[in-house]
Amino acid sequence: CNAFWRESQHFAHVPTTVMRGVLEDHTTPESLEMITNLLSKQSGSALHDSQVHVYDAVGHPVYIKNRNSCILEACDMGGAIHRTHHWSPLANEVEFVRTKKDVDQATFACAKDRHVFPWVDVNARFGIIHYVEEEHSNKQLP
């Protein structure tokens, strides 16, 4: 397993974005209510997605400051705050904890693709997804 940012295995010029979530009472899954209330009490704020506080949901290290974290911070484009919870990209994986209230309130019925693009950006940053050469990208499609 690679510790990408710690080992500086990234490109310093590739922008990174994130998806940050803040949940609302009427869209919080019942299975996350206890941990949601605990994090709100612990942090003194309800600005979180049930597991990650909105101020920590960024594309760079928050609590470690060194040369590499500064490079990552410079690449961080930020991200909009969405009305969502930490488990929102899941469907079949949470079926065993889904309740009637969750179904009635469509707690897990959200646009799943909004989670994809930050993931693509991160994979490009770490060189897992390679960019196409400029000469190939200008070709006309049939």
C-alpha positions as CSV (number, residue, x, y, z in Angstrom):
1,C,0.0,0.0,0.0
2,N,1.4,3.4,-1.0
3,A,1.2,6.3,1.4
4,F,0.9,8.7,-1.5
5,W,1.0,12.1,0.1
6,R,3.5,11.1,2.8
7,E,5.9,9.8,0.3
8,S,5.4,12.7,-2.1
9,Q,4.1,10.4,-4.8
10,H,2.0,13.0,-6.6
11,F,2.2,15.7,-9.2
12,A,2.7,19.2,-7.8
13,H,0.7,20.8,-10.7
14,V,-2.5,18.7,-10.7
15,P,-5.5,20.4,-9.0
16,T,-7.5,18.4,-6.4
17,T,-11.0,18.8,-5.4
18,V,-13.2,17.2,-2.8
19,M,-16.8,16.7,-2.0
20,R,-17.7,18.0,1.5
21,G,-21.0,17.0,3.1
22,V,-23.2,18.4,5.8
23,L,-26.1,16.3,6.8
24,E,-29.6,17.4,7.9
25,D,-31.9,15.8,10.4
26,H,-34.4,14.7,7.8
27,T,-31.8,13.0,5.6
28,T,-29.7,11.4,8.3
29,P,-29.9,7.6,8.2
30,E,-31.2,6.1,11.4
31,S,-28.1,4.0,11.7
32,L,-25.9,7.2,11.9
33,E,-28.0,9.2,14.3
34,M,-26.0,8.3,17.4
35,I,-22.6,8.9,15.9
36,T,-23.9,12.1,14.3
37,N,-25.0,13.5,17.7
38,L,-21.7,12.4,19.2
39,L,-19.6,14.2,16.6
40,S,-21.8,17.3,16.9
41,K,-21.3,17.4,20.7
42,Q,-17.6,16.6,20.5
43,S,-16.8,19.2,17.9
44,G,-19.3,21.8,19.0
45,S,-20.7,22.1,15.5
46,A,-23.2,20.2,13.3
47,L,-21.2,21.0,10.2
48,H,-20.2,17.4,9.3
49,D,-21.4,14.4,7.2
50,S,-21.7,12.2,10.3
51,Q,-18.0,11.2,10.3
52,V,-15.8,14.0,8.8
53,H,-16.1,17.6,9.9
54,V,-16.5,20.0,7.0
55,Y,-13.3,21.8,8.0
56,D,-11.3,18.6,7.9
57,A,-12.8,17.5,4.5
58,V,-10.1,19.1,2.3
59,G,-7.7,17.8,-0.3
60,H,-4.6,18.3,1.8
61,P,-3.3,17.4,5.3
62,V,-4.8,19.6,7.9
63,Y,-2.8,18.8,11.0
64,I,0.6,18.2,9.5
65,K,2.6,21.1,8.1
66,N,5.6,20.5,6.0
67,R,6.9,21.1,2.4
68,N,4.8,18.4,0.9
69,S,1.6,19.4,2.7
70,C,2.1,23.0,1.4
71,I,2.4,21.6,-2.2
72,L,-0.9,19.7,-1.7
73,E,-2.6,22.7,-0.2
74,A,-1.6,24.8,-3.2
75,C,-3.2,22.2,-5.5
76,D,-6.4,22.1,-3.4
77,M,-9.3,23.8,-5.3
78,G,-11.7,23.2,-2.5
79,G,-15.1,21.9,-3.0
80,A,-18.7,22.8,-2.6
81,I,-20.6,21.7,0.5
82,H,-23.4,19.2,-0.3
83,R,-26.4,18.3,1.7
84,T,-25.4,14.7,2.3
85,H,-24.1,12.1,4.7
86,H,-21.0,10.1,4.8
87,W,-22.7,6.9,3.5
88,S,-24.5,8.6,0.7
89,P,-22.6,6.8,-2.1
90,L,-23.6,3.4,-0.8
91,A,-26.6,1.4,-1.8
92,N,-26.4,-2.4,-1.5
93,E,-23.7,-2.2,1.2
94,V,-26.1,-0.5,3.6
95,E,-29.2,-2.6,2.8
96,F,-28.9,-4.5,6.1
97,V,-29.2,-1.2,8.2
98,R,-31.7,0.6,6.0
99,T,-34.9,1.3,7.9
100,K,-38.5,2.1,6.7
101,K,-37.8,5.7,7.8
102,D,-34.7,5.8,5.5
103,V,-36.7,4.5,2.6
104,D,-39.6,6.9,3.2
105,Q,-37.2,9.9,3.4
106,A,-35.1,8.6,0.5
107,T,-32.0,8.9,2.7
108,F,-29.8,6.8,0.3
109,A,-31.4,8.0,-2.9
110,C,-29.0,10.6,-4.1
111,A,-26.9,11.3,-7.2
112,K,-24.1,8.8,-6.9
113,D,-22.0,10.3,-9.7
114,R,-21.2,13.4,-7.7
115,H,-18.9,11.3,-5.7
116,V,-17.0,10.1,-8.8
117,F,-15.4,13.3,-10.0
118,P,-13.4,14.2,-6.9
119,W,-12.1,10.5,-7.0
120,V,-11.0,11.0,-10.6
121,D,-9.2,14.2,-9.7
122,V,-7.3,12.5,-6.9
123,N,-6.3,9.5,-9.1
124,A,-5.0,12.0,-11.7
125,R,-3.0,13.8,-9.0
126,F,-1.3,10.6,-8.0
127,G,-0.6,9.5,-11.6
128,I,-3.0,6.5,-11.5
129,I,-5.0,8.0,-14.3
130,H,-2.8,9.4,-17.1
131,Y,-3.6,12.3,-19.3
132,V,-3.8,11.8,-23.0
133,E,-1.0,13.4,-25.1
134,E,-2.1,16.7,-26.6
135,E,-1.6,15.5,-30.2
136,H,-4.1,12.6,-29.6
137,S,-6.7,14.8,-27.8
138,N,-7.2,17.1,-30.9
139,K,-8.4,14.3,-33.2
140,Q,-12.0,14.6,-34.5
141,L,-14.5,11.9,-33.6
142,P,-16.1,10.1,-36.6
